[in-house]
Amino acid sequence: MAEFIMKKLVQDVGREAEFRIESAATSYEEIGNPVYPPARRELAAHGISCSGKTARHLEKKDYGTFDYLIGMDRMNMRNMERICGGDPERKMYRMRDFTDHPGEVDDPWYTGRFAEVYAQILEGCKGLLAKCGGEKPAPEGGKFAFLFDLDGTLLNTLEDIADAMNYALRSAGLPTWETEKYRYMVGNGAKVLAERAVGDHPEMAGQVLKTYQHQYETHLRVKTRPYEGMTEALRKLAAGGNALCVLSNKPDADTRSLIADCFPDIPFMHVQGQLPGVPRKPDPTAALAIVEKVGIPSERFIYVGDSGVDMVCASRAGMRAVGVLWGFRTREELLENGAERLIRHPGDLPGIVERMGKEWGGD
């Protein structure tokens, strides 16, 4: 339905000549078939025709042809990345990423609720069209942007990481580690984690990394949960008009999947994990790219993280560094690496805006 809803929207505003809009499947079950009859009837109820359309499969060359590749759910996103060989230019989004409540579009093939899905897609298409007419406006002058680390800051991922790596170590015939030991192994990306985990067997790091990545990708949410009070704190920050972003050294697909699953109603402006060719934190390259994308000066960014890596990244990017004491690392590490403030509970986050606003001379 999305292809035809979007075409109708751009036609209504007289911009059809500016766009090339197509749809393609990421699986093979319906290739060559016309639009599913209940979807066709729902479109017709809104005066939209899909006559002559048959399903085709997404191809790798589509990545170079289109500026945006839009999926409906997590499975679509994974399939698109697999078919296109990744997403180095950050072209892939979920349809509802362009709304105020990102999440997955329900699959009406299973639910039968085509009217609800039409409404979800329409809202997403309107947001996408608005984006194509100009970037989403930045918060007003008195507001701030928050750049959050993921592991140990937004989510307690330690047990799932430890379980996946211990599985990989056992598979390679190597000794495992207690979960608590992983507090000091994580934070620099999966490759460094594997190198640390294999200890005196560096020749095994590549094999262990490959096993770990597959195991972790399929066991992301076994024990992982948002820290208590985090969801409510994010809602308050968003309601106050602050921009919310995420930057992690975790692989990008895993980062976006976890954010979508754990915070489906939080309107993050940008979510990014480790991308090929982009240096990992504490290098500020990715953080500064987010500054440019969001359109808010780095001095109005509050970087929230749980490790020295995060504090150093904040400093190098010209952001204010706030360390959290509920995460994986210690108070001492945070202070030694430049934390300006320390907070004990996610509920303290909204108060940061008022305190730092006074320091800045803001509203």
C-alpha positions as CSV (number, residue, x, y, z in Angstrom):
1,M,0.0,0.0,0.0
2,A,2.8,2.4,0.8
3,E,3.8,3.0,-2.8
4,F,0.4,4.2,-3.8
5,I,-0.3,6.2,-0.7
6,M,3.0,8.1,-1.2
7,K,2.3,8.6,-4.8
8,K,-1.1,10.1,-4.0
9,L,0.4,12.5,-1.4
10,V,3.1,13.9,-3.8
11,Q,0.5,14.2,-6.5
12,D,-1.8,16.1,-4.2
13,V,0.9,18.7,-3.6
14,G,2.0,18.9,-7.2
15,R,5.4,17.3,-6.7
16,E,5.1,14.0,-8.5
17,A,7.8,15.1,-11.0
18,E,10.3,15.3,-8.2
19,F,9.9,11.7,-7.0
20,R,10.4,8.1,-8.2
21,I,8.4,5.9,-5.9
22,E,8.4,2.1,-6.2
23,S,7.9,-0.9,-3.9
24,A,9.7,-4.2,-3.8
25,A,9.5,-7.4,-1.7
26,T,12.4,-8.7,0.4
27,S,11.0,-12.3,0.1
28,Y,9.9,-14.4,-2.8
29,E,6.4,-15.6,-1.9
30,E,4.4,-13.0,-3.8
31,I,6.7,-12.2,-6.7
32,G,4.7,-11.6,-9.9
33,N,1.4,-11.4,-8.0
34,P,-0.9,-8.3,-8.1
35,V,-1.7,-6.3,-4.9
36,Y,-3.4,-8.5,-2.3
37,P,-7.2,-8.0,-2.7
38,P,-7.9,-6.7,0.9
39,A,-5.1,-4.1,0.5
40,R,-6.5,-3.2,-3.0
41,R,-10.0,-2.7,-1.5
42,E,-8.6,-0.5,1.3
43,L,-6.8,1.7,-1.2
44,A,-9.9,1.9,-3.3
45,A,-11.9,3.1,-0.3
46,H,-9.6,6.1,-0.2
47,G,-9.8,6.8,-3.9
48,I,-6.4,5.2,-4.7
49,S,-5.8,2.8,-7.6
50,C,-3.0,0.2,-7.7
51,S,-4.1,-1.2,-11.1
52,G,-1.3,-3.0,-13.0
53,K,1.1,-3.4,-10.1
54,T,2.8,-6.8,-9.6
55,A,5.3,-7.6,-6.9
56,R,9.0,-7.6,-7.7
57,H,12.0,-8.4,-5.6
58,L,14.4,-5.9,-4.1
59,E,17.8,-5.9,-5.9
60,K,21.2,-4.7,-4.8
61,K,21.3,-2.0,-7.5
62,D,18.2,-0.4,-5.9
63,Y,20.5,0.9,-3.2
64,G,22.3,3.1,-5.7
65,T,19.1,4.2,-7.4
66,F,17.0,5.4,-4.5
67,D,17.6,8.0,-1.8
68,Y,15.4,6.2,0.8
69,L,14.7,2.5,1.3
70,I,11.7,2.2,3.6
71,G,10.8,-1.0,5.5
72,M,7.8,-1.8,7.6
73,D,9.3,-3.9,10.3
74,R,12.5,-5.3,11.7
75,M,12.5,-8.3,9.3
76,N,12.2,-6.0,6.4
77,M,15.2,-4.0,7.6
78,R,17.4,-7.0,8.1
79,N,16.5,-8.4,4.7
80,M,17.1,-5.0,3.0
81,E,20.6,-4.8,4.6
82,R,21.3,-8.4,3.6
83,I,20.3,-7.9,-0.1
84,C,22.0,-4.5,-0.4
85,G,25.2,-5.5,1.4
86,G,24.6,-3.1,4.3
87,D,23.5,0.5,4.6
88,P,26.7,2.6,4.4
89,E,24.9,5.7,3.3
90,R,22.2,5.5,6.0
91,K,19.3,5.3,3.5
92,M,17.3,2.7,5.3
93,Y,14.4,3.6,7.6
94,R,11.3,2.1,9.0
95,M,8.1,3.7,7.8
96,R,7.2,4.9,11.3
97,D,10.6,6.5,11.9
98,F,9.1,9.5,10.2
99,T,6.3,9.8,12.8
100,D,6.4,11.0,16.5
101,H,6.1,7.4,17.7
102,P,8.6,5.2,15.8
103,G,7.9,1.5,15.7
104,E,6.9,-1.3,13.4
105,V,3.9,-1.2,11.0
106,D,1.6,-4.2,11.7
107,D,1.5,-6.9,9.1
108,P,-2.1,-7.0,7.9
109,W,-1.5,-10.4,6.3
110,Y,-1.6,-11.8,9.8
111,T,-3.9,-9.3,11.6
112,G,-6.4,-8.6,8.9
113,R,-6.5,-5.0,10.1
114,F,-6.0,-3.2,6.8
115,A,-7.6,0.0,7.9
116,E,-5.3,0.4,10.8
117,V,-2.3,-0.4,8.7
118,Y,-3.4,2.2,6.1
119,A,-3.5,4.8,8.8
120,Q,0.0,3.9,10.1
121,I,1.4,4.0,6.5
122,L,-0.3,7.3,5.8
123,E,1.1,8.9,8.9
124,G,4.6,7.7,8.0
125,C,4.3,8.8,4.4
126,K,3.2,12.3,5.5
127,G,6.3,12.5,7.8
128,L,8.5,11.3,5.0
129,L,7.1,13.9,2.6
130,A,7.7,16.6,5.2
131,K,11.3,15.5,5.5
132,C,11.7,15.6,1.8
133,G,10.6,19.2,1.9
134,G,13.2,20.1,4.5
135,E,14.8,18.5,7.6
136,K,12.8,18.1,10.7
137,P,13.0,21.4,12.6
138,A,15.4,21.5,15.5
139,P,14.2,22.2,19.0
140,E,13.6,25.9,19.9
141,G,16.5,27.9,21.2
142,G,15.9,27.1,24.9
143,K,15.9,23.4,24.3
144,F,18.7,20.9,24.1
145,A,19.8,17.7,22.3
146,F,20.7,14.5,24.2
147,L,23.1,12.0,22.7
148,F,22.8,8.7,24.6
149,D,25.1,5.7,24.7
150,L,23.2,2.4,24.6
151,D,24.9,-0.4,26.6
152,G,25.0,0.4,30.3
153,T,23.2,3.8,29.7
154,L,19.8,3.2,28.2
155,L,19.7,-0.6,28.4
156,N,21.2,-3.2,30.7
157,T,22.6,-5.5,28.1
158,L,25.4,-7.1,30.1
159,E,23.9,-10.6,30.6
160,D,23.0,-11.1,27.0
161,I,26.4,-9.9,25.8
162,A,28.1,-12.2,28.4
163,D,26.0,-15.2,27.5
164,A,26.6,-14.8,23.8
165,M,30.4,-14.3,24.2
166,N,30.6,-17.3,26.6
167,Y,28.8,-19.4,24.1
168,A,31.3,-18.4,21.4
169,L,34.2,-19.1,23.7
170,R,32.9,-22.5,24.6
171,S,32.4,-23.3,21.0
172,A,36.0,-22.5,20.4
173,G,37.2,-24.6,23.3
174,L,38.2,-21.6,25.3
175,P,37.5,-20.7,29.0
176,T,34.6,-18.4,29.8
177,W,34.3,-15.4,32.0
178,E,32.0,-14.4,34.8
179,T,29.3,-12.0,33.8
180,E,30.6,-9.2,36.0
181,K,34.0,-9.3,34.2
182,Y,32.4,-8.2,31.0
183,R,31.7,-4.8,32.5
184,Y,35.3,-3.9,31.7
185,M,35.4,-5.7,28.3
186,V,32.6,-4.0,26.6
187,G,32.4,-0.4,25.3
188,N,34.8,-0.5,22.3
189,G,32.8,-2.6,19.8
190,A,32.4,-6.3,19.2
191,K,35.9,-6.8,17.6
192,V,37.7,-5.4,20.7
193,L,35.4,-7.4,23.0
194,A,36.4,-10.6,21.2
195,E,40.0,-9.7,21.4
196,R,39.7,-9.2,25.1
197,A,37.6,-12.3,25.7
198,V,40.1,-14.7,24.1
199,G,42.9,-13.6,26.4
200,D,46.1,-15.4,25.6
201,H,44.7,-16.9,22.4
202,P,44.6,-13.9,20.0
203,E,44.7,-16.2,17.0
204,M,41.1,-17.3,18.0
205,A,39.6,-13.8,18.0
206,G,38.3,-13.9,14.5
207,Q,36.5,-17.2,14.9
208,V,35.1,-16.2,18.3
209,L,33.9,-12.8,16.9
210,K,32.0,-14.5,14.1
211,T,30.3,-17.0,16.4
212,Y,29.5,-14.2,18.9
213,Q,27.9,-11.9,16.3
214,H,25.6,-14.6,15.1
215,Q,24.7,-15.8,18.6
216,Y,24.1,-12.3,19.9
217,E,22.1,-11.2,16.9
218,T,19.6,-14.0,17.5
219,H,19.6,-13.5,21.3
220,L,19.4,-9.7,21.7
221,R,16.4,-9.5,24.0
222,V,16.6,-12.6,26.2
223,K,17.6,-10.7,29.4
224,T,18.1,-7.1,28.1
225,R,15.8,-4.5,29.6
226,P,15.7,-0.7,29.9
227,Y,17.0,0.6,33.2
228,E,14.2,1.3,35.7
229,G,12.7,4.7,35.1
230,M,14.5,5.2,31.8
231,T,11.4,5.1,29.5
232,E,9.5,7.6,31.6
233,A,12.6,9.9,31.7
234,L,12.9,9.8,27.9
235,R,9.2,10.6,27.5
236,K,9.6,13.7,29.7
237,L,12.7,14.9,27.8
238,A,10.8,14.4,24.5
239,A,7.7,16.2,25.8
240,G,9.9,19.1,26.8
241,G,10.9,19.5,23.1
242,N,14.5,18.1,23.5
243,A,16.0,16.1,20.6
244,L,16.9,12.5,21.5
245,C,19.7,10.6,19.7
246,V,21.6,7.4,20.3
247,L,25.2,6.6,19.3
248,S,26.7,3.2,20.1
249,N,29.8,1.1,19.3
250,K,27.4,-1.8,18.9
251,P,26.8,-2.9,15.3
252,D,24.3,-0.6,13.7
253,A,21.6,-3.2,13.0
254,D,21.7,-4.5,16.6
255,T,21.5,-0.9,17.9
256,R,18.5,0.1,15.8
257,S,16.8,-3.2,16.6
258,L,17.2,-2.8,20.3
259,I,16.0,0.8,20.3
260,A,12.9,-0.2,18.2
261,D,12.0,-3.1,20.5
262,C,12.7,-1.5,23.9
263,F,11.5,2.1,23.2
264,P,8.9,1.8,20.5
265,D,7.1,5.0,21.5
266,I,10.1,7.3,22.0
267,P,10.6,9.7,19.1
268,F,14.4,9.5,18.7
269,M,15.6,11.9,16.0
270,H,18.6,9.7,15.1
271,V,19.8,6.2,16.1
272,Q,23.2,5.0,15.0
273,G,25.5,2.1,15.8
274,Q,28.9,1.1,14.4
275,L,29.0,1.6,10.6
276,P,31.7,0.4,8.2
277,G,34.3,3.0,7.6
278,V,33.2,5.2,10.5
279,P,35.7,5.3,13.5
280,R,34.4,4.0,16.8
281,K,34.0,6.2,19.9
282,P,35.8,7.9,21.4
283,D,36.6,9.3,18.0
284,P,34.1,12.2,17.6
285,T,33.4,11.7,13.9
286,A,30.1,10.0,14.3
287,A,29.0,12.3,17.1
288,L,29.8,15.4,15.0
289,A,27.9,13.9,12.0
290,I,24.8,13.6,14.2
291,V,25.2,17.2,15.2
292,E,25.1,18.2,11.6
293,K,22.2,15.9,10.8
294,V,20.1,17.1,13.7
295,G,20.9,20.8,13.1
296,I,21.7,21.7,16.8
297,P,25.0,23.1,17.8
298,S,27.3,20.7,19.6
299,E,27.5,23.0,22.6
300,R,23.8,22.4,23.2
301,F,24.2,18.6,23.2
302,I,24.3,16.7,26.5
303,Y,26.1,13.5,26.0
304,V,25.0,10.8,28.5
305,G,27.1,7.7,28.9
306,D,28.5,5.2,31.4
307,S,32.2,4.9,30.4
308,G,35.4,6.8,30.0
309,V,35.0,6.2,26.2
310,D,31.7,8.2,26.3
311,M,33.2,11.1,28.4
312,V,36.2,11.4,26.1
313,C,33.9,11.3,23.0
314,A,31.7,14.1,24.5
315,S,34.7,16.3,25.2
316,R,36.2,15.8,21.7
317,A,32.8,16.6,20.1
318,G,32.4,19.8,22.2
319,M,29.4,18.4,24.1
320,R,28.6,18.5,27.8
321,A,29.5,15.1,29.4
322,V,27.1,13.5,31.9
323,G,28.1,10.2,33.5
324,V,25.6,7.7,34.8
325,L,26.3,5.6,37.9
326,W,23.9,2.8,37.1
327,G,26.0,1.5,34.2
328,F,29.0,-0.8,33.7
329,R,31.9,1.4,34.8
330,T,32.9,3.3,37.9
331,R,32.5,6.8,39.2
332,E,36.3,7.2,39.2
333,E,36.6,6.2,35.5
334,L,33.9,8.7,34.6
335,L,35.5,11.6,36.5
336,E,39.0,10.8,35.3
337,N,37.8,11.0,31.7
338,G,36.0,14.4,31.9
339,A,32.5,13.8,33.3
340,E,31.0,17.3,34.2
341,R,28.1,15.8,36.2
342,L,27.2,12.4,37.6
343,I,23.7,11.1,38.0
344,R,22.4,8.2,40.0
345,H,19.1,7.4,38.4
346,P,17.4,7.9,35.1
347,G,14.8,10.0,36.9
348,D,17.5,12.6,37.3
349,L,17.8,13.2,33.5
350,P,14.9,15.8,33.2
351,G,16.5,17.9,35.9
352,I,19.7,18.1,34.0
353,V,18.0,20.3,31.4
354,E,17.1,22.9,34.0
355,R,20.5,22.9,35.8
356,M,22.5,23.1,32.6
357,G,20.2,25.6,31.1
358,K,20.9,28.0,33.9
359,E,24.6,27.5,33.5
360,W,24.3,28.2,29.8
361,G,22.1,31.2,30.4
362,G,19.2,29.3,28.6
363,D,15.5,29.4,29.3
